[in-house]
Amino acid sequence: MSDSACKAADDTLDACEAKAEKAGSGLPACYDAFGATGSIAKVRADCIRSSCSKQCLST
């Protein structure tokens, strides 16, 4: 989190997750957008997807 670009991308992901949770949909798009911000973000997004149940990422 010491990298400002990474921190900004993470903050955006957090906001997207909160919005998707409230709407009941859109979570996969959050991870797509986050993963597109850089190689480290993509690895993290892929890790979250592989570690989370299908139900977590299906909305």
DSSP file (Angstrom, degrees, kcal/mol; ACC not computed):
  #  RESIDUE AA STRUCTURE BP1 BP2  ACC     N-H-->O    O-->H-N    N-H-->O    O-->H-N    TCO  KAPPA ALPHA  PHI   PSI    X-CA   Y-CA   Z-CA
    1    1 A M              0   0    0      0, 0.0     6,-0.1     0, 0.0     7,-0.0   0.000 360.0 360.0 360.0  -0.6    0.0    0.0    0.0
    2    2 A S        +     0   0    0      4,-0.1     2,-0.5     5,-0.0     3,-0.1   0.709 360.0  85.9 -75.6 -18.3    3.0    2.3    0.0
    3    3 A D  S  > S-     0   0    0      1,-0.2     4,-2.7     2,-0.0     5,-0.2  -0.736  74.0-148.6 -84.1 122.9    2.7    2.7   -3.8
    4    4 A S  H  > S+     0   0    0     -2,-0.5     4,-2.4     1,-0.2     5,-0.2   0.866  95.5  50.2 -64.0 -37.1    0.2    5.5   -4.5
    5    5 A A  H  > S+     0   0    0      2,-0.2     4,-2.2     1,-0.2    -1,-0.2   0.914 112.9  46.9 -66.6 -41.4   -1.1    4.0   -7.7
    6    6 A C  H  > S+     0   0    0      2,-0.2     4,-2.4     1,-0.2    -2,-0.2   0.916 112.3  49.9 -65.0 -43.1   -1.7    0.6   -6.0
    7    7 A K  H  X S+     0   0    0     -4,-2.7     4,-2.5     2,-0.2    -2,-0.2   0.902 110.6  50.0 -61.9 -42.1   -3.4    2.3   -3.1
    8    8 A A  H  X S+     0   0    0     -4,-2.4     4,-2.2     2,-0.2    -1,-0.2   0.911 111.1  48.8 -64.0 -42.3   -5.7    4.3   -5.4
    9    9 A A  H  X S+     0   0    0     -4,-2.2     4,-2.3     2,-0.2    -2,-0.2   0.898 112.1  49.2 -63.9 -40.0   -6.6    1.1   -7.3
   10   10 A D  H  X S+     0   0    0     -4,-2.4     4,-2.7     2,-0.2    -2,-0.2   0.897 109.8  50.7 -66.6 -40.8   -7.3   -0.7   -4.0
   11   11 A D  H  X S+     0   0    0     -4,-2.5     4,-2.1     2,-0.2    -2,-0.2   0.901 111.0  49.3 -62.5 -40.4   -9.5    2.2   -2.8
   12   12 A T  H  X S+     0   0    0     -4,-2.2     4,-2.4     2,-0.2    -2,-0.2   0.901 110.4  50.8 -64.9 -41.1  -11.4    2.1   -6.1
   13   13 A L  H  X S+     0   0    0     -4,-2.3     4,-3.0     2,-0.2     5,-0.2   0.930 108.8  51.6 -61.4 -45.5  -11.9   -1.7   -5.7
   14   14 A D  H  X S+     0   0    0     -4,-2.7     4,-2.1     1,-0.2    -2,-0.2   0.915 111.6  46.7 -57.5 -44.2  -13.2   -1.2   -2.2
   15   15 A A  H  X S+     0   0    0     -4,-2.1     4,-2.2     2,-0.2    -1,-0.2   0.893 112.8  49.7 -66.1 -39.7  -15.7    1.4   -3.3
   16   16 A C  H  X S+     0   0    0     -4,-2.4     4,-2.9     2,-0.2     5,-0.2   0.916 109.7  51.0 -65.2 -43.3  -16.8   -0.9   -6.2
   17   17 A E  H  X S+     0   0    0     -4,-3.0     4,-2.6     1,-0.2    -2,-0.2   0.912 110.7  49.0 -60.2 -42.9  -17.2   -3.9   -3.9
   18   18 A A  H  X S+     0   0    0     -4,-2.1     4,-2.1    -5,-0.2    -1,-0.2   0.912 113.1  46.7 -63.9 -42.5  -19.4   -1.8   -1.6
   19   19 A K  H  X S+     0   0    0     -4,-2.2     4,-2.3     2,-0.2     6,-0.2   0.913 113.3  48.8 -65.6 -42.9  -21.5   -0.6   -4.5
   20   20 A A  H  X>S+     0   0    0     -4,-2.9     4,-1.9     2,-0.2     5,-1.3   0.897 110.7  50.9 -64.4 -40.8  -21.8   -4.1   -6.0
   21   21 A E  H  <5S+     0   0    0     -4,-2.6    -1,-0.2    -5,-0.2    -2,-0.2   0.920 111.8  47.1 -62.8 -42.9  -22.8   -5.5   -2.6
   22   22 A K  H  <5S+     0   0    0     -4,-2.1    -2,-0.2     1,-0.2    -1,-0.2   0.887 117.4  42.7 -65.7 -38.9  -25.5   -2.8   -2.1
   23   23 A A  H  <5S-     0   0    0     -4,-2.3    -1,-0.2     2,-0.2    -2,-0.2   0.694 105.8-127.8 -80.6 -19.5  -26.8   -3.4   -5.7
   24   24 A G  T  <5S+     0   0    0     -4,-1.9     2,-0.3     1,-0.2    -3,-0.2   0.632  80.1  55.8  80.3  13.1  -26.6   -7.2   -5.4
   25   25 A S      < +     0   0    0     -5,-1.3    -2,-0.2    -6,-0.2    -1,-0.2  -0.984  64.5  66.5-163.6 165.2  -24.6   -7.4   -8.6
   26   26 A G     >  +     0   0    0     33,-4.0     4,-1.2    -2,-0.3     3,-0.3   0.441  53.4 127.2 101.2   1.0  -21.5   -6.3  -10.4
   27   27 A L  H >> S+     0   0    0      1,-0.2     4,-1.6     2,-0.2     3,-0.6   0.906  71.3  54.8 -62.2 -43.8  -18.7   -7.8   -8.4
   28   28 A P  H 3> S+     0   0    0      0, 0.0     4,-2.2     0, 0.0    -1,-0.2   0.883 105.2  54.9 -57.7 -36.0  -16.9   -9.6  -11.3
   29   29 A A  H 3> S+     0   0    0     -3,-0.3     4,-2.5     1,-0.2     5,-0.2   0.847 102.6  57.4 -65.0 -32.7  -16.7   -6.2  -13.1
   30   30 A C  H <X S+     0   0    0     -4,-1.2     4,-2.5    -3,-0.6    -1,-0.2   0.937 109.6  43.6 -60.9 -46.4  -15.0   -4.8  -10.0
   31   31 A Y  H  X S+     0   0    0     -4,-1.6     4,-2.7     2,-0.2    -2,-0.2   0.842 111.6  54.3 -71.1 -32.8  -12.2   -7.4  -10.2
   32   32 A D  H  X S+     0   0    0     -4,-2.2     4,-1.4    -5,-0.2    -2,-0.2   0.946 112.5  43.5 -62.0 -47.7  -11.9   -7.0  -14.0
   33   33 A A  H  < S+     0   0    0     -4,-2.5     4,-0.3     2,-0.2    -2,-0.2   0.909 115.8  47.9 -65.7 -42.7  -11.4   -3.3  -13.6
   34   34 A F  H >< S+     0   0    0     -4,-2.5     3,-1.9     1,-0.2     4,-0.3   0.936 110.2  51.8 -63.7 -47.2   -9.0   -3.7  -10.7
   35   35 A G  H >< S+     0   0    0     -4,-2.7     3,-0.9     1,-0.3     7,-0.4   0.778 102.1  61.7 -61.1 -27.5   -7.0   -6.4  -12.5
   36   36 A A  T 3< S+     0   0    0     -4,-1.4    -1,-0.3     1,-0.2    -2,-0.2   0.553  86.1  76.8 -76.5  -7.0   -6.6   -4.2  -15.5
   37   37 A T  T <  S-     0   0    0     -3,-1.9     2,-0.3    -4,-0.3    -1,-0.2   0.632 111.8 -39.3 -81.6 -12.0   -4.7   -1.5  -13.4
   38   38 A G    <>  -     0   0    0     -3,-0.9     4,-2.3    -4,-0.3    -1,-0.2  -0.911  61.2 -83.6 165.4 169.6   -1.5   -3.5  -13.4
   39   39 A S  H  > S+     0   0    0     -2,-0.3     4,-2.1     1,-0.2     5,-0.1   0.873 123.0  48.6 -66.0 -38.6    0.3   -6.8  -13.1
   40   40 A I  H  > S+     0   0    0      2,-0.2     4,-2.2     1,-0.2    -1,-0.2   0.910 111.9  50.1 -68.3 -40.5    0.3   -7.0   -9.3
   41   41 A A  H  > S+     0   0    0      2,-0.2     4,-3.0     1,-0.2    -2,-0.2   0.893 108.8  52.9 -63.3 -39.2   -3.4   -6.1   -9.3
   42   42 A K  H  X S+     0   0    0     -4,-2.3     4,-2.8    -7,-0.4     5,-0.2   0.923 108.5  49.5 -62.8 -43.7   -4.2   -8.8  -11.8
   43   43 A V  H  X S+     0   0    0     -4,-2.1     4,-2.2     2,-0.2    -1,-0.2   0.917 113.5  46.8 -60.9 -42.8   -2.4  -11.4   -9.6
   44   44 A R  H  X S+     0   0    0     -4,-2.2     4,-2.6     2,-0.2    -2,-0.2   0.929 112.5  48.7 -65.6 -45.1   -4.4  -10.2   -6.6
   45   45 A A  H  X S+     0   0    0     -4,-3.0     4,-2.4     1,-0.2    -2,-0.2   0.913 112.5  48.9 -61.7 -42.3   -7.7  -10.2   -8.5
   46   46 A D  H  X S+     0   0    0     -4,-2.8     4,-2.4    -5,-0.2    -1,-0.2   0.888 110.7  51.2 -63.9 -39.1   -7.0  -13.7   -9.8
   47   47 A C  H  X S+     0   0    0     -4,-2.2     4,-1.8    -5,-0.2    -2,-0.2   0.921 110.0  48.6 -63.6 -44.9   -6.1  -14.9   -6.3
   48   48 A I  H  X S+     0   0    0     -4,-2.6     4,-1.8     1,-0.2    -2,-0.2   0.931 112.4  49.4 -60.7 -45.4   -9.3  -13.5   -4.9
   49   49 A R  H  < S+     0   0    0     -4,-2.4    -2,-0.2     1,-0.2    -1,-0.2   0.905 113.2  45.5 -61.9 -41.9  -11.3  -15.2   -7.6
   50   50 A S  H  < S+     0   0    0     -4,-2.4    -1,-0.2     1,-0.2    -2,-0.2   0.762 117.4  44.5 -75.6 -22.8   -9.6  -18.6   -7.1
   51   51 A S  H  < S+     0   0    0     -4,-1.8     2,-0.3    -5,-0.2    -1,-0.2   0.679 101.1  78.6 -92.1 -20.3   -9.9  -18.4   -3.3
   52   52 A C  S  < S-     0   0    0     -4,-1.8     5,-0.1    -5,-0.2     0, 0.0  -0.645  88.0-105.5 -93.6 146.1  -13.5  -17.2   -3.2
   53   53 A S    >>  -     0   0    0     -2,-0.3     4,-1.1     1,-0.1     3,-0.9  -0.231  32.5-108.6 -63.4 157.8  -16.5  -19.5   -3.8
   54   54 A K  H 3> S+     0   0    0      1,-0.3     4,-0.6     2,-0.2     3,-0.4   0.850 119.7  59.8 -56.6 -35.4  -18.3  -19.3   -7.0
   55   55 A Q  H >4 S+     0   0    0      1,-0.2     3,-0.6     2,-0.2     4,-0.3   0.855  99.1  57.7 -62.6 -34.1  -21.2  -17.6   -5.2
   56   56 A C  H <4 S+     0   0    0     -3,-0.9     3,-0.2     1,-0.2    -1,-0.2   0.843 116.7  32.5 -65.1 -33.8  -19.0  -14.8   -4.1
   57   57 A L  H 3< S+     0   0    0     -4,-1.1    -1,-0.2    -3,-0.4    -2,-0.2   0.297  97.2  84.7-108.9   9.4  -18.1  -13.9   -7.7
   58   58 A S    <<        0   0    0     -3,-0.6    -1,-0.2    -4,-0.6    -2,-0.1   0.571 360.0 360.0 -90.9  -8.1  -21.2  -14.7   -9.5
   59   59 A T              0   0    0     -4,-0.3   -33,-4.0    -3,-0.2    -1,-0.2   0.467 360.0 360.0 -94.4 360.0  -23.1  -11.5   -9.0
